[in-house]
């Protein structure tokens, strides 16, 4: 056989192999995709252009996080005795089953956790206040600190956090720090090494752990929480970076929302951290306190809702749909990234048609250009009476907040986009406390005063290149 014939044979085998893998992957996506649109798009691409589509599918095509469910079973074997013991101590903190409405039961079933009473939620609406409260709690730690953020930066606030970790370790406080490798792609190894040298345990979330997950790069752990001694927890939109304190020349003032939690709900936040740590490391932080403690000042009803691509349902999306469905007079949504799917769009349209006042607050300035562009396409699609889009103008808007009537409020880490619906591990704090709901309402009323109204006519007046880029960005939404 000549060299030419051998080369031709190798190329033929290689080409056939790629097409075979493309066809097998197309079959896989038809059997496993969560949406028909996604299945059709991937199947056609994989069958027609496997050389391009196959690598992209291995990275971006997965919609379920393999292995995490098995890790949850391992966690449950470890924590169920502790949780059972905890629940036995919670009769005063758990609402009576007979008092729960059908809507509340939906939320509980999505969360796979119960509502609890005897909690206290305090809003933190600036980076300075958020990190001051977190650092104060860390200084009062008696036993351990659990820290998880999507982004850590080696800048002024990042080094301040490192200083607090070092001080805690000098007091023999155990510290566990979990980060997302993609979110921290620019974090220098010198920072993680400095954390390690304090004696703290530090780990990436390791989405690619395990043979089946080697190319599982499209999932993120977007949760942001700090738990101290099982006594106090912090959850919300802030990451560890100077821009979150308004120190960025590009973004200017940074508008975000975090909340401090006291009471039995802290243990649900702690349970989510334990789940993530167990996935990343295959073990559990020892000696955690699972004793429920009533909040000192208020009795607020709170539900912690972890969500992610390992869930049986699309938890965060269904929670948002339920909030829209039960809205009677108003539904206010704040999200920096607004690229909803057809289900959310239909729910918003129906709510607007039945007279619900819908306000959607988005950023004026972009940090992710394609997501920002895609959001403009919805101005015309859901251009209905009672539905108004706002653009926050003083700086960058990053908070994730929902308000339903004057009855329910949600603060957390999840956005109104495909990534939060299907690809990210997120956490949301749901409260029906009149005090907390009123605080959210007052906070958003003040934010709306710093917004301009954005209309369908505004989008129609944009130049063709802008509208074309917006439509292309929307088509790319499933992988943004």
Backbone torsions as a table, in degrees:
resi	resn	phi	psi	omega
1	UNK	NA	129.6	-178.3
2	UNK	-72.6	163.2	177.7
3	UNK	-58.7	-39.0	179.2
4	UNK	-62.1	-43.4	179.8
5	UNK	-66.7	-38.5	177.7
6	UNK	-63.8	-43.5	179.7
7	UNK	-63.2	-41.1	178.7
8	UNK	-63.3	-39.9	179.3
9	UNK	-65.1	-43.4	179.4
10	UNK	-61.9	-44.7	-179.8
11	UNK	-63.7	-40.1	179.8
12	UNK	-64.0	-46.3	179.7
13	UNK	-63.4	-43.6	-179.7
14	UNK	-61.5	-44.5	-179.2
15	UNK	-65.2	-46.1	179.2
16	UNK	-60.9	-40.9	179.2
17	UNK	-61.2	-41.5	179.4
18	UNK	-65.2	-43.2	179.4
19	UNK	-65.7	-37.9	178.4
20	UNK	-62.4	-45.7	177.4
21	UNK	-63.1	-37.0	177.7
22	UNK	-63.0	-43.3	179.3
23	UNK	-66.5	-41.3	178.5
24	UNK	-64.6	-40.3	178.3
25	UNK	-67.6	-35.3	176.2
26	UNK	-62.9	-42.1	176.0
27	UNK	-61.7	-40.6	179.2
28	UNK	-62.1	-44.6	-176.9
29	UNK	-70.1	-33.1	176.5
30	UNK	-63.2	-37.1	-176.7
31	UNK	-81.8	-21.6	-171.0
32	UNK	-121.9	-15.2	-175.1
33	UNK	-62.4	145.2	-178.1
34	UNK	-84.1	-20.2	179.4
35	UNK	-127.6	145.3	179.7
36	UNK	-65.9	-35.7	179.0
37	UNK	-61.5	-44.5	179.2
38	UNK	-64.8	-40.6	179.6
39	UNK	-62.7	-44.2	-179.3
40	UNK	-65.0	-45.8	-178.3
41	UNK	-61.8	-46.6	-179.8
42	UNK	-67.6	-41.9	-177.4
43	UNK	-62.0	-44.5	178.9
44	UNK	-64.9	-44.2	-178.7
45	UNK	-64.4	-44.9	-177.5
46	UNK	-67.2	-33.0	-179.5
47	UNK	-80.2	-28.9	-173.8
48	UNK	-97.9	-43.1	-176.5
49	UNK	-126.1	61.9	-173.4
50	UNK	-62.9	-29.7	-178.1
51	UNK	-63.5	-31.2	178.6
52	UNK	-94.0	-45.3	-170.9
53	UNK	-74.1	-33.8	-173.6
54	UNK	-62.3	-50.1	177.4
55	UNK	-60.7	-37.9	179.3
56	UNK	-65.5	-38.1	-179.7
57	UNK	-66.8	-40.9	179.2
58	UNK	-60.3	-31.0	-177.6
59	UNK	-91.2	-46.6	-170.7
60	UNK	-106.8	-9.7	-170.8
61	UNK	-84.1	-14.3	-176.1
62	UNK	-76.1	137.1	176.7
63	UNK	-116.5	-9.0	176.6
64	UNK	-119.9	140.8	-177.0
65	UNK	-90.8	98.8	-175.7
66	UNK	-65.1	138.2	173.5
67	UNK	94.9	-27.9	-175.5
68	UNK	-67.3	-34.6	178.2
69	UNK	-63.0	-40.3	176.4
70	UNK	-63.4	-39.2	177.9
71	UNK	-64.2	-35.5	177.1
72	UNK	-63.8	-38.6	178.1
73	UNK	-63.6	-41.5	176.8
74	UNK	-62.5	-42.5	177.8
75	UNK	-60.1	-44.7	-177.0
76	UNK	-63.2	-37.3	177.2
77	UNK	-61.0	-34.4	-178.9
78	UNK	-81.0	-42.7	-170.2
79	UNK	-95.7	-20.5	-175.7
80	UNK	-55.4	-43.0	175.8
81	UNK	-59.9	-38.2	178.8
82	UNK	-68.3	-43.0	-179.2
83	UNK	-67.0	-40.0	178.2
84	UNK	-60.8	-43.2	178.1
85	UNK	-63.4	-39.6	179.0
86	UNK	-63.3	-47.0	-178.6
87	UNK	-62.2	-32.4	176.9
88	UNK	-65.3	-23.3	179.4
89	UNK	-91.4	-0.3	-170.3
90	UNK	-103.9	13.4	-173.6
91	UNK	-56.6	-35.3	179.7
92	UNK	-75.7	-22.1	-177.4
93	UNK	-93.8	-18.5	-179.1
94	UNK	-90.0	133.9	176.4
95	UNK	-69.1	152.0	177.5
96	UNK	-65.2	133.3	-179.3
97	UNK	-55.5	-36.9	-177.9
98	UNK	-68.0	-21.7	-178.3
99	UNK	-87.5	-7.8	-176.0
100	UNK	-82.2	135.6	177.9
101	UNK	-81.8	163.4	174.8
102	UNK	-56.2	-37.1	178.7
103	UNK	-63.8	-40.7	178.9
104	UNK	-65.5	-38.2	178.8
105	UNK	-65.2	-35.1	175.6
106	UNK	-60.4	-47.6	-179.6
107	UNK	-60.7	-44.2	-179.2
108	UNK	-63.2	-39.9	-179.4
109	UNK	-69.4	-34.1	175.0
110	UNK	-66.2	-41.3	-177.9
111	UNK	-76.1	-22.6	-171.6
112	UNK	57.3	30.0	178.7
113	UNK	-144.7	154.7	179.6
114	UNK	-89.7	153.3	162.8
115	UNK	-59.8	149.9	171.2
116	UNK	-132.1	150.0	172.3
117	UNK	-94.7	-173.7	174.1
118	UNK	64.3	28.4	177.5
119	UNK	-104.5	166.0	175.7
120	UNK	-137.9	123.0	177.1
121	UNK	-110.6	131.5	176.6
122	UNK	-125.3	126.9	-179.6
123	UNK	-74.4	141.8	174.0
124	UNK	-126.4	113.1	-169.4
125	UNK	-114.4	11.8	173.4
126	UNK	-140.5	153.1	178.9
127	UNK	-62.0	-39.5	-179.2
128	UNK	-61.6	-45.9	-179.7
129	UNK	-67.3	-38.5	-178.0
130	UNK	-63.1	-50.6	-176.9
131	UNK	-74.9	-27.8	173.5
132	UNK	-63.0	-42.1	179.7
133	UNK	-68.8	-41.4	179.0
134	UNK	-63.6	-46.4	-178.6
135	UNK	-65.3	-37.3	178.2
136	UNK	-62.9	-41.8	179.0
137	UNK	-66.2	-39.2	178.8
138	UNK	-62.6	-36.4	-179.7
139	UNK	-70.0	-21.7	179.1
140	UNK	-94.9	2.4	-177.7
141	UNK	-60.5	138.6	177.9
142	UNK	-106.1	-23.9	-172.7
143	UNK	-135.6	-52.7	-174.4
144	UNK	-154.7	160.5	177.1
145	UNK	-136.0	129.7	176.8
146	UNK	-112.0	123.9	-173.9
147	UNK	-125.8	129.0	178.1
148	UNK	-144.1	123.3	174.3
149	UNK	-139.2	153.4	175.5
150	UNK	-71.7	-39.6	-177.8
151	UNK	-124.8	130.6	165.9
152	UNK	-119.8	138.3	175.8
153	UNK	-122.0	148.1	175.5
154	UNK	-90.1	68.8	180.0
155	UNK	-130.9	-160.9	-173.3
156	UNK	-60.8	-48.3	-178.8
157	UNK	-73.0	-33.3	176.9
158	UNK	-63.3	-40.9	179.0
159	UNK	-73.4	-29.6	174.1
160	UNK	-64.2	-41.7	176.2
161	UNK	-63.1	-42.1	177.7
162	UNK	-59.1	-39.8	177.9
163	UNK	-63.3	-39.3	178.5
164	UNK	-68.1	-36.7	176.5
165	UNK	-64.6	-43.8	-180.0
166	UNK	-62.2	-42.4	179.7
167	UNK	-65.5	-38.7	178.2
168	UNK	-64.8	-42.8	-179.7
169	UNK	-65.1	-32.5	177.3
170	UNK	-67.2	-19.8	175.2
171	UNK	-96.2	11.2	179.6
172	UNK	65.6	28.6	173.5
173	UNK	-84.1	129.5	177.2
174	UNK	-75.2	135.5	-178.3
175	UNK	-128.2	131.0	176.0
176	UNK	-122.7	125.4	-176.1
177	UNK	-124.7	127.4	-178.0
178	UNK	-123.0	132.7	-179.3
179	UNK	-133.9	160.8	175.8
180	UNK	-94.4	128.6	-175.4
181	UNK	-64.0	-35.9	179.3
182	UNK	-71.9	-45.6	178.0
183	UNK	-61.4	-29.8	-178.5
184	UNK	-107.0	29.4	-177.0
185	UNK	-59.5	-30.3	-178.6
186	UNK	-96.1	2.8	179.3
187	UNK	-73.5	122.5	-178.1
188	UNK	-68.2	149.0	178.8
189	UNK	-61.7	-23.3	178.7
190	UNK	-63.3	-30.5	179.7
191	UNK	-71.2	-50.0	180.0
192	UNK	-62.8	-34.7	178.1
193	UNK	-67.4	-37.6	178.3
194	UNK	-64.4	-39.4	175.9
195	UNK	-62.8	-44.3	-178.7
196	UNK	-62.4	-38.3	-177.9
197	UNK	-67.7	-19.0	175.5
198	UNK	-73.2	-14.1	-174.1
199	UNK	97.2	0.3	176.6
200	UNK	-74.0	153.6	172.9
201	UNK	-90.3	124.9	-177.7
202	UNK	-130.7	141.3	-177.5
203	UNK	-153.8	144.9	165.2
204	UNK	-76.4	162.9	-178.7
205	UNK	-73.3	-26.4	172.7
206	UNK	60.7	62.8	177.3
207	UNK	-63.8	-23.0	-177.0
208	UNK	-94.3	12.1	179.9
209	UNK	-67.0	133.2	-179.8
210	UNK	97.2	148.7	-174.6
211	UNK	-60.1	-42.6	-177.5
212	UNK	-69.4	-16.8	-173.8
213	UNK	-106.0	13.1	-172.0
214	UNK	-56.6	-34.7	-179.2
215	UNK	-105.3	17.4	-175.4
216	UNK	-81.0	70.0	-172.6
217	UNK	-99.1	-8.3	-172.8
218	UNK	-89.8	-4.9	178.0
219	UNK	-92.7	148.9	179.6
220	UNK	-134.0	148.8	166.9
221	UNK	-99.5	102.0	-171.8
222	UNK	-97.0	7.5	-178.2
223	UNK	-71.7	150.4	179.7
224	UNK	-138.1	105.4	-176.4
225	UNK	-147.8	151.3	171.0
226	UNK	-133.5	130.5	178.3
227	UNK	-125.7	131.5	-179.5
228	UNK	-120.3	114.4	173.4
229	UNK	59.2	18.9	-175.2
230	UNK	65.8	14.2	-173.0
231	UNK	-105.7	-38.4	-177.1
232	UNK	-141.2	143.9	178.7
233	UNK	-136.0	155.2	177.7
234	UNK	-129.5	129.9	-178.6
235	UNK	-141.7	140.4	176.6
236	UNK	164.3	-152.7	-171.2
237	UNK	-93.2	-13.7	-174.8
238	UNK	-75.1	136.3	167.1
239	UNK	-104.7	-179.8	-179.3
240	UNK	-96.5	95.4	179.2
241	UNK	-168.8	149.7	-176.7
242	UNK	-62.7	-29.8	-179.9
243	UNK	-61.8	-28.2	-178.9
244	UNK	-73.5	-11.1	173.8
245	UNK	-104.7	14.8	176.7
246	UNK	76.7	22.6	-176.6
247	UNK	-96.1	5.9	-179.4
248	UNK	-88.7	128.5	176.6
249	UNK	-67.9	-30.2	-178.5
250	UNK	-70.3	-45.2	-173.6
251	UNK	-99.7	-23.7	-178.1
252	UNK	69.3	-143.7	-179.7
253	UNK	-57.4	141.1	-177.6
254	UNK	-113.0	122.3	-177.9
255	UNK	-104.5	114.6	-176.6
256	UNK	-146.6	169.7	-179.9
257	UNK	-140.2	130.3	173.7
258	UNK	-124.5	166.7	171.6
259	UNK	-139.4	146.4	175.1
260	UNK	-98.1	134.1	-175.8
261	UNK	-119.0	129.2	169.7
262	UNK	-121.8	144.9	178.3
263	UNK	115.6	-174.4	-175.8
264	UNK	-59.8	-25.5	-179.4
265	UNK	-62.4	-21.9	177.6
266	UNK	-57.5	-35.3	-176.6
267	UNK	-67.3	-29.3	176.3
268	UNK	-70.3	-38.0	175.3
269	UNK	-64.3	-41.0	178.9
270	UNK	-62.9	-39.2	-179.8
271	UNK	-63.0	-39.2	178.1
272	UNK	-64.4	-40.6	177.4
273	UNK	-62.7	-43.2	179.3
274	UNK	-59.3	-40.6	178.4
275	UNK	-60.7	-47.0	-178.1
276	UNK	-67.6	-40.4	179.6
277	UNK	-64.9	-39.7	179.5
278	UNK	-64.1	-41.1	176.1
279	UNK	-59.7	-47.0	-173.6
280	UNK	-70.6	-33.5	-170.0
281	UNK	-123.0	-12.3	179.6
282	UNK	74.6	13.5	177.2
283	UNK	-142.6	-173.7	-175.5
284	UNK	-129.9	140.0	171.6
285	UNK	-59.7	122.7	-176.2
286	UNK	-78.8	157.7	169.2
287	UNK	68.5	29.0	177.4
288	UNK	-75.8	148.8	-178.9
289	UNK	-90.9	121.3	179.3
290	UNK	-111.5	25.4	178.9
291	UNK	-83.5	119.2	178.2
292	UNK	-71.5	132.5	-179.8
293	UNK	-121.3	125.7	176.1
294	UNK	-63.6	144.5	175.8
295	UNK	-67.1	149.9	-173.3
296	UNK	-75.7	-25.6	-168.8
297	UNK	-116.2	-39.5	-172.3
298	UNK	-127.7	163.1	175.9
299	UNK	-120.2	90.5	-175.9
300	UNK	-112.2	141.4	-179.5
301	UNK	-88.5	121.8	-171.1
302	UNK	-135.0	141.9	172.7
303	UNK	-126.8	129.3	175.5
304	UNK	-97.2	126.3	-176.2
305	UNK	-120.4	94.0	169.5
306	UNK	-74.0	144.6	178.2
307	UNK	-143.2	157.4	-179.4
308	UNK	175.3	176.1	-174.8
309	UNK	-73.5	-1.9	174.2
310	UNK	-94.7	-2.7	-176.9
311	UNK	-71.5	153.9	174.9
312	UNK	-65.4	-37.6	178.8
313	UNK	-113.4	169.0	170.5
314	UNK	-82.1	82.5	-165.0
315	UNK	-57.3	-51.6	-175.3
316	UNK	-66.2	-41.0	178.3
317	UNK	-62.1	-45.0	179.9
318	UNK	-66.0	-35.3	177.1
319	UNK	-63.2	-43.4	179.0
320	UNK	-65.4	-42.3	177.5
321	UNK	-59.6	-40.9	178.9
322	UNK	-64.5	-39.7	177.9
323	UNK	-62.8	-42.7	179.1
324	UNK	-65.1	-42.9	-177.0
325	UNK	-63.2	-39.2	-175.0
326	UNK	-87.7	-4.7	177.8
327	UNK	-65.6	132.0	-178.7
328	UNK	-107.2	-41.9	-176.6
329	UNK	-118.2	-35.1	-177.7
330	UNK	-149.4	149.8	172.0
331	UNK	-141.6	111.2	179.2
332	UNK	-111.5	131.4	-178.4
333	UNK	-127.4	131.7	174.4
334	UNK	-123.3	123.8	-179.9
335	UNK	-155.1	132.8	177.2
336	UNK	-70.7	-23.9	-177.7
337	UNK	-124.1	111.0	-174.4
338	UNK	-122.3	93.6	174.8
339	UNK	-136.9	71.3	-174.8
340	UNK	-74.0	160.2	176.3
341	UNK	-90.6	-177.3	-173.1
342	UNK	-64.1	-31.7	-179.8
343	UNK	-65.0	-45.3	179.1
344	UNK	-66.1	-42.0	178.9
345	UNK	-59.5	-46.3	179.9
346	UNK	-62.4	-41.1	179.3
347	UNK	-63.7	-40.7	177.6
348	UNK	-65.0	-41.5	178.6
349	UNK	-61.5	-45.3	-180.0
350	UNK	-63.8	-41.0	179.1
351	UNK	-63.1	-43.3	178.9
352	UNK	-63.5	-39.8	-179.2
353	UNK	-67.6	-28.3	178.0
354	UNK	-89.8	8.1	170.8
355	UNK	96.8	8.5	177.9
356	UNK	-72.4	133.8	175.6
357	UNK	-77.1	114.6	-177.8
358	UNK	-111.3	123.9	173.9
359	UNK	-121.3	131.4	179.2
360	UNK	-124.2	116.4	-177.6
361	UNK	-102.8	125.1	-177.9
362	UNK	-127.1	164.3	179.1
363	UNK	-76.8	146.5	170.4
364	UNK	-78.1	-37.9	-179.9
365	UNK	-96.8	140.3	177.4
366	UNK	-92.8	147.6	163.8
367	UNK	-112.7	-28.8	171.0
368	UNK	-116.8	103.1	-167.5
369	UNK	-57.8	-45.8	-174.3
370	UNK	-67.0	-38.7	177.9
371	UNK	-66.0	-40.8	178.1
372	UNK	-62.3	-44.0	178.8
373	UNK	-63.0	-44.4	-177.3
374	UNK	-59.2	-33.4	-177.0
375	UNK	-62.5	-26.7	-178.4
376	UNK	-67.6	-26.4	-176.6
377	UNK	-66.8	-19.2	-177.4
378	UNK	-84.4	-10.5	179.0
379	UNK	-60.0	-40.6	179.9
380	UNK	-84.0	-35.3	-174.3
381	UNK	-67.8	-36.0	178.6
382	UNK	-119.1	49.5	178.2
383	UNK	-87.5	87.5	-174.6
384	UNK	-131.0	154.5	171.4
385	UNK	-57.3	147.5	178.9
386	UNK	79.4	-5.6	-178.7
387	UNK	-116.6	118.5	-174.9
388	UNK	-128.3	133.0	173.7
389	UNK	-96.4	137.5	177.6
390	UNK	-121.8	146.9	174.8
391	UNK	-118.4	121.6	-177.6
392	UNK	-78.5	123.3	-168.2
393	UNK	-101.3	-27.5	-172.5
394	UNK	-65.0	-28.6	-177.2
395	UNK	-166.8	-148.2	179.8
396	UNK	-94.9	131.8	179.2
397	UNK	-94.8	122.3	-176.7
398	UNK	-130.1	-0.5	-175.7
399	UNK	-74.5	153.5	179.5
400	UNK	-124.9	102.6	-171.1
401	UNK	-140.3	142.3	171.5
402	UNK	-124.9	144.5	172.7
403	UNK	-134.3	125.4	179.9
404	UNK	-115.7	114.6	-176.4
405	UNK	49.9	-137.5	170.0
406	UNK	-116.1	34.1	-170.8
407	UNK	-116.1	-28.2	-169.6
408	UNK	-151.5	141.0	177.7
409	UNK	-136.8	148.7	179.1
410	UNK	-131.0	130.8	173.1
411	UNK	-129.1	138.0	179.2
412	UNK	-176.1	-147.4	-174.3
413	UNK	-112.1	-6.0	-168.8
414	UNK	-93.0	138.8	177.3
415	UNK	-99.0	174.8	178.5
416	UNK	-97.2	62.9	-179.0
417	UNK	-147.5	170.8	-176.9
418	UNK	-57.9	-38.1	-177.3
419	UNK	-61.6	-45.4	178.9
420	UNK	-73.0	-32.6	179.6
421	UNK	-68.1	-37.9	-167.2
422	UNK	-129.8	-21.0	-167.4
423	UNK	-117.6	-22.8	-175.9
424	UNK	-101.1	146.6	163.8
425	UNK	-82.1	122.0	-175.0
426	UNK	-128.7	173.8	175.0
427	UNK	-146.9	133.9	-179.6
428	UNK	-127.9	140.9	177.7
429	UNK	-108.2	117.3	-177.2
430	UNK	-107.1	131.7	179.7
431	UNK	-139.9	141.1	172.8
432	UNK	-110.6	14.8	179.0
433	UNK	-67.1	123.6	178.2
434	UNK	-55.5	-37.9	-179.8
435	UNK	-63.4	-48.7	-177.5
436	UNK	-68.8	-42.1	179.2
437	UNK	-61.1	-40.6	179.0
438	UNK	-65.5	-38.1	176.4
439	UNK	-63.2	-42.2	177.9
440	UNK	-63.1	-43.4	179.2
441	UNK	-60.2	-47.3	179.5
442	UNK	-63.0	-41.2	179.7
443	UNK	-61.5	-45.4	-177.8
444	UNK	-71.5	-36.0	175.8
445	UNK	-57.3	-41.6	178.0
446	UNK	-66.3	-39.7	178.7
447	UNK	-64.5	-39.6	-179.7
448	UNK	-63.5	-27.5	177.5
449	UNK	-66.4	-18.3	-179.6
450	UNK	-106.4	23.2	-179.5
451	UNK	-116.6	159.0	166.3
452	UNK	-110.7	151.7	177.7
453	UNK	-80.2	134.7	179.9
454	UNK	-111.7	130.8	-170.8
455	UNK	-123.9	166.5	176.1
456	UNK	-64.1	-34.5	178.4
457	UNK	-63.5	-36.5	177.1
458	UNK	-59.3	-43.9	179.6
459	UNK	-67.8	-40.0	-179.3
460	UNK	-63.7	-30.0	-179.8
461	UNK	-78.1	-14.2	-179.5
462	UNK	-64.4	152.1	179.5
463	UNK	-64.8	155.2	-178.1
464	UNK	-55.5	-43.4	179.5
465	UNK	-57.7	-36.7	178.7
466	UNK	-66.3	-46.8	-177.9
467	UNK	-66.9	-36.6	177.4
468	UNK	-64.9	-45.3	178.6
469	UNK	-62.1	-36.7	179.1
470	UNK	-65.6	-43.1	-180.0
471	UNK	-67.3	-41.0	176.9
472	UNK	-62.5	-42.3	179.1
473	UNK	-61.6	-37.4	178.4
474	UNK	-66.5	-39.0	177.1
475	UNK	-62.9	-30.2	-179.5
476	UNK	-84.8	-0.8	-173.3
477	UNK	-52.9	-39.1	-177.7
478	UNK	-60.0	-19.8	-179.6
479	UNK	-117.5	6.3	-178.6
480	UNK	-73.0	NA	NA
